[in-house]
Amino acid sequence: MNTKPNRQWQNWLDRNVYDLARQMRLSYVPPLMVYLAAGVSGLTGIVGTFFVKDYLGLSAEFLAMLGFWIMLPWALKMPVGHLVDLLWRHKAKLIYLGAALIAASLLIMINLLADREFMTHILPAETWFVLSVLLAPIGYVVQDTVADAMTVEAVPRFDEQGRQLPEAQIKLAHTTMQTLGRVAIIGGSMLVAATNVILFDDVHLMDDAEKAAVYLTVYRWALVIPLISIAGVLLSAYLRSQQEWRLAAQGYELEDIDRLLARPDDELPEINWWILGGGLGFVLFAVLMGLSDIPNSDAIVFIGSLAIVIFLIWRLTLDLEPTQRNQLYGIAFVIFAFRAVPTTGAGETWWMIDVLAFDQHFLAQLSLLTSGLTLFGMFLFRRFMAERPITHVIAVLTIALSALYLPNIALFYGFHEWTQAHTGGVVDARFIALIDTALESPLGQIAMIPMLAWIANSAPPRLKATYFAVMAAFVNLALSLSQLLTKALNQVFVISREIKDPTTGLIVTAADYSQLGSLFFIVMFLGLAMPLSAIFIARRTFLKDRS
């Protein structure tokens, strides 16, 4: 006989998990495969961290600056998103372009590991690494933008007999599609984390040559990433042909079939030269500044890029009702501040590796735990996000994430040594890191879901991909600001790892983590102050009339 708690648990599972599975359709699979490829992209993350630490002489400040340029291509979603809306029938070709860029990035790293001498004869290893790191996000941006558009196409508007589906059913399907997209991305992260746990087993027993062989294996396996997204496009084409054959068998003419399966004429947008011109201006501006020797060019690019994106958002939202427009502005502003919080940078990871002895295998375990609990958190907080204002959601996340910096600070000041001595070695640094990760994991990916749901439900039908692209560009610029702030903090609080000359083996730069504690405190304070200040401002401006 079921007890009341068991019935409540079953009801929760039915509403949040089983219901989502029941709404799954085969037509959703192609865009989900593209999202899955984005999730799987993290396969090389741990390898990249150790490759930089062991083989390259790049500082934490430089890596923070590189992180800024890595995030900048995501602002390209503006013109790409509008082009996808305009070139709806040819969007699959963009998937192939993105796959080619991702494959090129991976092949550079494969050759750098397999034949470093040959590659460095052409260009320095650091230059190859930077080129690889910059090619990959461009490919993922292109694919992600097309996947956003494919989610709109994946939701059917007609039943198997060609009858129009109810509007409420279509809106529900769009919401389900967006949720499944997040599940696919995080599911891909879980898959690669589990793979890394297996590949990095016993890595602490390996010598440098054996570790390099494992790194090379990981990058070779990563070549499956572009193949996953290409398979999604091929499946989409197959499903389309099956629908065409089914409707033809029912007696429909070619024109009728095209009307039923193609995007409706009233959803085809006109060319928005503000979007295309602004996007092109952004690209040219960023490239010219990136190639120039102007001091603080990254900060100048950020300011110019933000101005362009804000102007385009203003132009794009002129047709919305004032209440809807202000609601979107308020949500975007709060999420921007939340995501713009700086991090400690690469120095924290180096400290964990050198001082806490966290190896590749343990970092892979942390990654797996993060992905798994993030996925669980999306289901756990699904109702919480749907039933409460975005300001309430972000406030709770902000306070929780700031509090979860305390274990890192405690570890830096040796708290784990005391707990380890008083618990028979059970509560050591790894135990504390696992618990901290378990608490933090479900919170990080949640903030974007309210905005995605708003766009899916409220943006004009003919401009879904454009809205996704422009708003994503704005919010992703917050991550660029985060990297700029991280770079600035790393200039003030200098953290360095030990760097040896690869030829002589002599120490070129000594390890120095003495300022990491102060950096932890500053980042925790900013992580609390920036989002809460944004919420205070938004509730008295954009969201003041919201019921």
C-alpha positions in Angstrom: 0.0 0.0 0.0 1.4 3.4 -1.1 2.1 5.9 1.7 1.4 9.6 1.2 5.1 10.5 0.6 5.3 7.8 -2.1 2.2 9.1 -3.8 3.6 12.6 -3.7 6.9 11.4 -5.2 5.1 9.5 -7.9 3.0 12.6 -8.7 6.1 14.7 -8.9 7.8 12.3 -11.2 4.7 12.1 -13.4 4.4 16.0 -13.7 8.1 16.8 -14.1 9.7 13.7 -15.8 7.2 11.2 -17.2 5.0 14.0 -18.7 8.1 15.3 -20.6 8.9 11.9 -21.9 5.3 11.4 -23.1 5.5 14.6 -25.1 8.6 13.5 -26.9 8.3 13.1 -30.7 10.5 11.8 -33.4 10.5 15.2 -35.1 12.3 16.6 -32.1 15.3 14.4 -32.5 17.2 16.3 -35.3 17.6 19.6 -33.3 18.2 17.6 -30.1 21.2 15.9 -31.9 22.7 19.3 -32.7 22.2 20.3 -29.0 23.7 17.0 -28.0 26.8 17.8 -30.0 27.1 21.1 -28.2 26.9 19.2 -24.9 29.5 16.6 -26.0 31.9 19.5 -26.9 33.1 19.4 -23.3 34.9 16.2 -24.0 38.2 18.0 -24.5 37.7 20.5 -21.6 39.9 18.7 -19.0 42.5 17.7 -21.6 42.7 21.4 -22.7 43.2 22.5 -19.1 46.1 20.1 -18.5 47.6 20.8 -22.0 47.8 24.5 -21.2 49.2 23.9 -17.8 51.8 21.3 -18.9 52.8 22.4 -22.4 52.1 26.1 -22.8 53.5 29.2 -21.1 50.2 31.2 -21.0 49.4 33.2 -17.9 46.1 33.3 -16.1 45.6 36.9 -17.3 46.1 35.9 -20.9 43.7 33.0 -20.6 41.1 35.3 -19.2 41.6 37.6 -22.1 41.4 34.6 -24.5 38.1 33.6 -22.7 36.7 37.0 -23.7 37.5 36.5 -27.4 36.1 32.9 -27.2 32.8 34.3 -26.0 32.6 37.1 -28.6 31.6 34.9 -31.5 28.3 34.2 -29.7 27.3 37.7 -30.5 27.4 36.6 -34.1 24.1 34.9 -33.4 22.5 38.2 -34.4 23.2 38.2 -38.1 23.3 34.4 -38.3 19.9 34.1 -36.6 18.3 36.5 -39.0 20.0 34.8 -42.0 18.5 31.5 -40.8 15.1 33.1 -40.8 15.6 34.5 -44.3 17.3 31.3 -45.7 15.0 28.9 -44.0 15.2 26.2 -46.7 19.0 26.2 -46.8 19.8 26.2 -43.0 21.2 22.7 -43.1 24.2 23.9 -45.1 25.1 26.1 -42.1 25.3 22.9 -40.0 27.8 21.5 -42.4 29.8 24.8 -42.2 29.8 24.6 -38.4 30.9 21.0 -38.4 33.8 21.8 -40.7 35.0 24.6 -38.3 34.7 22.3 -35.3 36.6 19.5 -37.1 39.4 21.9 -38.1 39.8 23.0 -34.5 40.1 19.4 -33.3 42.5 18.5 -36.1 44.8 21.3 -35.0 45.0 19.9 -31.5 45.4 16.3 -32.7 48.4 17.3 -34.9 49.8 19.5 -32.1 49.8 16.4 -29.8 50.8 13.9 -32.4 53.6 15.8 -34.1 54.4 18.9 -32.1 57.8 19.5 -33.8 56.2 19.7 -37.2 53.5 22.0 -36.1 55.8 24.3 -34.2 58.1 24.5 -37.2 55.2 26.4 -38.9 53.8 28.4 -36.0 54.4 28.5 -32.3 52.4 26.0 -30.2 50.6 28.9 -28.4 49.5 30.4 -31.8 48.1 27.0 -32.9 46.3 26.6 -29.6 44.7 30.1 -29.8 43.6 29.4 -33.4 42.0 26.1 -32.4 40.3 27.7 -29.5 38.8 30.5 -31.6 37.7 28.3 -34.5 35.6 26.0 -32.3 33.1 28.6 -30.8 32.4 30.0 -34.3 31.4 26.5 -35.4 29.2 26.0 -32.3 27.6 29.4 -32.7 26.5 28.6 -36.3 25.2 25.2 -35.3 23.4 26.4 -32.1 21.7 29.2 -34.1 20.4 26.7 -36.7 19.3 24.3 -33.9 17.2 27.1 -32.4 15.5 27.5 -35.7 15.1 23.7 -36.1 13.2 23.6 -32.8 10.5 25.8 -34.4 10.3 23.6 -37.4 10.3 20.4 -35.3 7.0 21.3 -33.6 4.2 20.1 -35.9 1.3 22.5 -36.8 -0.9 19.9 -38.4 -1.9 16.4 -37.4 -1.4 13.3 -39.6 -4.6 14.1 -41.5 -3.5 17.6 -42.3 -5.7 19.4 -39.8 -4.5 22.5 -37.9 -3.6 21.7 -34.3 -4.9 23.9 -31.5 -2.8 26.9 -30.6 -2.5 25.9 -27.0 -1.1 22.5 -28.0 1.5 24.1 -30.3 2.6 26.5 -27.5 3.0 23.5 -25.1 5.0 21.7 -27.6 7.4 24.6 -28.0 7.9 24.8 -24.3 8.6 21.0 -24.2 11.0 21.4 -27.1 13.0 24.0 -25.3 13.2 21.9 -22.1 14.3 18.9 -24.1 17.0 21.0 -25.8 18.5 21.9 -22.4 18.3 18.2 -21.4 20.1 17.2 -24.6 23.0 19.7 -23.9 23.4 18.6 -20.3 22.9 14.9 -21.2 25.8 15.4 -23.6 27.9 16.8 -20.8 27.1 13.8 -18.6 28.1 11.5 -21.5 31.5 13.1 -21.9 32.1 13.3 -18.2 31.5 9.6 -17.8 33.8 9.0 -20.8 36.6 11.1 -19.1 36.2 9.2 -15.9 36.9 6.0 -17.8 39.7 7.4 -19.9 41.5 9.1 -17.0 41.3 6.1 -14.7 44.8 5.5 -13.1 46.1 8.6 -14.8 48.2 9.4 -11.7 50.2 6.3 -12.4 51.1 7.4 -16.0 54.3 9.1 -17.1 54.2 12.1 -19.4 54.3 10.1 -22.6 51.3 7.9 -21.5 49.3 11.0 -20.5 50.0 12.6 -23.9 48.7 9.4 -25.5 45.5 9.7 -23.5 45.1 13.3 -24.4 45.5 12.4 -28.1 42.9 9.7 -27.8 40.4 12.1 -26.3 40.8 14.6 -29.1 40.5 11.8 -31.7 37.2 10.6 -30.1 36.0 14.3 -30.1 35.9 14.1 -33.9 32.5 12.4 -33.4 31.1 15.8 -32.3 30.6 17.2 -35.8 29.4 13.8 -37.0 26.5 13.9 -34.4 25.2 17.3 -35.7 25.5 16.2 -39.4 23.6 13.0 -38.5 20.8 15.3 -37.1 20.6 17.1 -40.4 20.4 13.9 -42.3 17.7 12.5 -40.0 15.7 15.7 -40.5 15.9 15.3 -44.3 14.8 11.7 -44.0 11.8 12.6 -41.7 10.8 15.3 -44.1 10.8 12.9 -47.1 8.8 10.4 -45.1 6.2 13.1 -44.4 6.1 14.0 -48.0 5.5 10.4 -49.1 2.8 10.0 -46.4 0.9 13.1 -47.6 1.4 12.1 -51.3 -0.2 8.7 -50.5 -3.2 10.5 -49.1 -3.7 12.3 -52.3 -2.1 15.7 -51.6 -0.6 17.6 -54.5 3.0 18.9 -54.3 1.9 22.5 -53.6 -0.3 21.3 -50.8 2.5 19.2 -49.3 4.8 22.2 -49.4 2.2 24.4 -47.7 1.7 21.8 -44.9 5.4 21.2 -44.3 7.1 24.4 -45.1 7.2 27.5 -42.9 3.9 29.5 -43.4 4.2 32.6 -45.6 3.1 34.8 -42.7 6.0 33.6 -40.7 8.6 34.5 -43.3 10.3 37.7 -42.3 11.4 40.7 -44.4 15.1 41.5 -44.5 16.0 43.6 -41.5 18.9 45.7 -42.6 19.4 46.9 -39.0 20.1 43.4 -37.9 22.3 42.5 -40.9 24.1 45.8 -41.0 24.6 45.9 -37.3 25.9 42.4 -37.2 28.3 43.1 -40.1 29.4 46.2 -38.3 30.0 44.3 -35.1 32.1 41.6 -37.0 34.3 44.2 -38.7 34.7 46.3 -35.6 35.7 43.2 -33.5 38.2 41.9 -36.1 39.9 45.3 -36.7 40.2 45.9 -32.9 41.4 42.4 -32.4 44.2 42.8 -35.0 45.2 46.2 -33.8 47.8 47.1 -31.1 45.5 49.5 -29.3 45.7 49.0 -25.5 42.7 47.4 -23.9 41.2 46.6 -27.3 39.1 43.8 -25.7 37.4 46.3 -23.5 36.7 48.7 -26.4 35.3 45.8 -28.4 33.0 44.9 -25.6 31.7 48.4 -25.2 31.1 48.7 -28.9 29.5 45.3 -29.2 27.2 45.9 -26.3 26.1 49.3 -27.8 25.4 47.6 -31.1 23.4 44.7 -29.5 21.4 47.1 -27.3 20.5 49.2 -30.3 19.4 46.1 -32.3 17.3 44.9 -29.3 15.6 48.3 -29.2 14.9 48.2 -32.9 13.7 44.6 -32.8 11.3 45.1 -30.0 9.6 48.3 -31.2 6.5 46.2 -32.4 6.0 44.6 -29.0 3.4 45.9 -26.5 5.1 48.2 -23.9 4.4 45.8 -21.1 5.9 42.9 -23.0 8.9 45.0 -24.1 9.6 46.1 -20.5 9.3 42.6 -19.2 11.8 41.4 -21.8 14.2 44.2 -20.9 13.9 43.5 -17.2 14.5 39.8 -17.6 17.5 40.4 -19.9 19.0 43.0 -17.6 18.8 40.8 -14.5 20.2 37.7 -16.3 23.0 39.8 -17.8 24.1 41.0 -14.4 23.9 37.4 -13.0 26.1 36.0 -15.8 28.5 38.9 -15.8 29.9 38.0 -12.4 33.6 37.4 -12.7 35.3 34.1 -11.8 38.7 33.4 -10.2 40.1 32.3 -13.5 42.4 29.5 -14.4 44.5 30.1 -11.3 41.9 28.3 -9.1 42.1 25.1 -11.2 45.9 25.2 -11.2 45.8 25.5 -7.4 43.5 22.6 -7.2 45.8 20.5 -9.3 49.1 21.6 -7.7 48.1 22.1 -4.0 45.0 19.9 -3.5 46.4 17.2 -5.9 43.2 17.0 -8.0 44.1 14.9 -11.0 42.3 14.4 -14.4 40.3 11.5 -13.1 38.9 13.4 -10.1 38.2 16.5 -12.2 36.2 14.2 -14.6 34.3 12.8 -11.6 33.4 16.4 -10.5 32.3 17.1 -14.1 30.1 14.0 -14.1 28.6 15.0 -10.8 28.0 18.5 -12.0 26.2 17.4 -15.2 24.1 14.8 -13.5 22.9 17.1 -10.7 22.3 20.0 -13.1 20.0 17.7 -15.1 18.2 16.7 -11.9 18.0 20.4 -10.9 16.3 21.3 -14.1 13.4 18.9 -13.2 13.5 19.8 -9.5 13.2 23.5 -10.1 11.0 23.4 -13.1 7.8 24.4 -11.2 9.8 26.9 -9.1 10.9 28.7 -12.2 7.5 28.6 -13.8 5.5 29.8 -10.8 7.8 32.6 -9.5 9.1 36.0 -11.0 12.5 35.9 -12.6 13.8 38.4 -9.9 12.9 35.9 -7.2 14.6 33.0 -9.0 17.8 35.0 -9.6 17.9 36.3 -6.0 17.7 32.8 -4.6 20.3 31.5 -7.1 22.6 34.5 -6.3 22.5 34.0 -2.5 23.0 30.2 -2.9 25.9 30.4 -5.3 27.6 33.1 -3.2 27.3 31.0 0.0 28.8 28.0 -1.9 32.1 30.0 -2.4 32.7 29.5 1.4 33.9 25.9 1.0 36.5 27.0 -1.6 37.7 29.7 0.8 37.9 27.1 3.6 39.9 24.8 1.5 42.4 27.6 0.6 43.0 28.3 4.3 43.5 24.6 5.2 40.1 23.7 6.7 40.3 20.3 5.0 43.5 19.5 7.0 41.6 20.0 10.3 38.5 17.9 9.1 40.8 15.2 7.7 42.5 14.9 11.1 39.3 14.8 13.1 37.4 12.3 10.8 40.0 9.7 10.2 40.8 11.0 6.8 37.2 10.8 5.5 36.4 14.5 5.1 39.4 15.6 3.1 39.7 18.1 0.3 38.1 15.9 -2.3 35.2 15.1 0.0 34.5 18.8 0.6 34.9 19.5 -3.2 32.4 16.8 -4.0 29.8 18.1 -1.5 30.3 21.7 -2.7 29.9 20.6 -6.3 26.8 18.6 -5.4 25.1 21.6 -3.9 26.2 24.1 -6.6 25.6 22.0 -9.7 21.8 22.3 -10.1 22.0 26.1 -9.8 24.3 27.3 -12.6 22.3 26.4 -15.7 18.9 27.4 -14.5 18.9 31.2 -15.0 18.6 31.1 -18.8 15.5 29.0 -18.9 13.0 31.8 -18.0 14.2 33.9 -20.9 14.2 30.9 -23.4 10.6 30.2 -22.3 9.6 33.8 -22.8 11.0 33.9 -26.3 9.4 30.6 -27.3 6.0 31.7 -26.1 5.9 35.4 -26.7 8.3 36.4 -29.6 6.6 37.0 -33.0 6.4 33.7 -34.9 8.2 35.0 -38.0 11.2 36.1 -35.9 11.7 33.2 -33.5 15.3 32.5 -34.6 16.1 36.2 -34.7 14.8 36.8 -31.2 16.7 33.7 -29.9 19.9 35.0 -31.6 19.7 38.7 -30.5 18.8 38.0 -26.9 21.4 35.2 -26.7 24.0 37.6 -28.1 23.1 40.1 -25.4 23.2 37.6 -22.5 26.4 35.9 -23.9 28.1 39.3 -23.9 27.6 39.1 -20.2 30.0 36.2 -20.2 32.4 38.3 -22.2 32.2 41.0 -19.5 32.7 38.3 -16.9 36.0 37.4 -18.6 37.1 41.0 -18.8 36.4 41.4 -15.1 38.2 38.2 -14.4 41.2 39.5 -16.4 41.2 42.7 -14.4 41.1 40.8 -11.1 44.0 38.6 -12.3 46.0 41.7 -13.0 45.5 42.9 -9.4 45.8 39.4 -7.8 48.6 37.8 -9.7 48.5 34.0 -9.6 51.1 31.9 -11.3 51.8 28.2 -11.7 55.2 26.6 -12.1 56.5 26.8 -15.7 59.6 24.9 -16.8 61.7 25.4 -19.9 60.8 22.4 -22.1 64.4 22.1 -23.3 66.4 22.6 -20.1 63.8 21.7 -17.5 64.7 24.8 -15.5 62.0 26.7 -13.7 61.1 29.8 -15.6 58.2 30.9 -13.4 57.7 29.8 -9.8 54.2 28.8 -8.5 52.6 31.5 -6.4 49.0 31.1 -5.1 49.3 33.4 -2.1 46.8 35.9 -3.4 44.1 33.4 -4.3 42.4 33.8 -0.9 41.8 37.5 -1.4 40.6 36.8 -4.9 38.0 34.3 -3.6 36.6 36.9 -1.2 36.3 39.6 -4.0 34.6 37.2 -6.4 32.2 36.1 -3.7 31.3 39.7 -2.9 30.8 40.7 -6.6 28.8 37.5 -7.1 26.4 38.7 -4.4 26.3 42.5 -5.1 26.0 42.6 -8.9 22.8 40.5 -9.4 21.1 41.8 -6.3 21.8 45.4 -7.5 20.4 44.6 -10.9 17.2 43.1 -9.3 16.8 46.3 -7.2 17.1 48.5 -10.3 14.9 46.3 -12.6 12.0 46.1 -10.1 11.9 49.9 -9.9 12.2 50.5 -13.6 11.3 47.8 -16.3 9.4 45.5 -14.0 7.6 48.0 -11.7 4.2 47.5 -13.4 4.5 43.7 -13.6 1.7 42.0 -11.6 
